[in-house]
Each structure stands twice: as structure tokens, then as C-alpha cells.
Amino acid sequence: MTEQPKLPDEPSIHCRRLERRLPLHEHATCPYCFGDVQEICTAEHQRFCDYQPGKDPIQFGFPPDSSRHQQG
């Protein structure tokens, strides 16, 4: 995936998953972000982001002590 340049006057919003600020358009393409542009611009993550530090929903909720989780 090639990184797209930031658009002029495009806000940067903190990403909880990557622990850094990302341009708005990158949040809009994130598999964890589900909100519209206005919700993402609020930077209120509970309104638009499913990412939960320490628990990755992509792993389908397997318990962290399961052998599947420990082996990657």
C-alpha cells in the first residue's frame, strides 16, 4: 500500500493503534475506524474507533492465554 500525501488543510488525528497522528483520510481507510468524517474529526475515539489496546478484534476474541494467541 503506497502512502498517499496529506491533503492541504487536512487535519491530523491521533491513532490509538499506531500511537501517532495520522491524516484524516488514513483513518477513513482503517479497518478499526467506522465513523464518518465529522465523527473522526472530533478525535473522540469511542465515536468512531473499534481498536482496543491489548485486545485485537482481528484475532476473533481468542483469550490472551490461549495457545493460538501465544503462537501468533
C-alpha positions, 0 to 999 in steps of 0.5 A, spaced: 500 500 500 503 506 497 502 512 502 498 517 499 500 525 501 496 529 506 491 533 503 492 541 504 488 543 510 487 536 512 487 535 519 491 530 523 488 525 528 491 521 533 491 513 532 490 509 538 493 503 534 499 506 531 500 511 537 501 517 532 497 522 528 495 520 522 491 524 516 484 524 516 483 520 510 488 514 513 483 513 518 477 513 513 481 507 510 482 503 517 479 497 518 478 499 526 475 506 524 467 506 522 465 513 523 464 518 518 468 524 517 465 529 522 465 523 527 473 522 526 474 529 526 472 530 533 478 525 535 473 522 540 475 515 539 469 511 542 465 515 536 468 512 531 474 507 533 473 499 534 481 498 536 482 496 543 489 496 546 491 489 548 485 486 545 485 485 537 478 484 534 482 481 528 484 475 532 476 473 533 476 474 541 481 468 542 483 469 550 490 472 551 492 465 554 490 461 549 495 457 545 493 460 538 494 467 541 501 465 544 503 462 537 501 468 533 
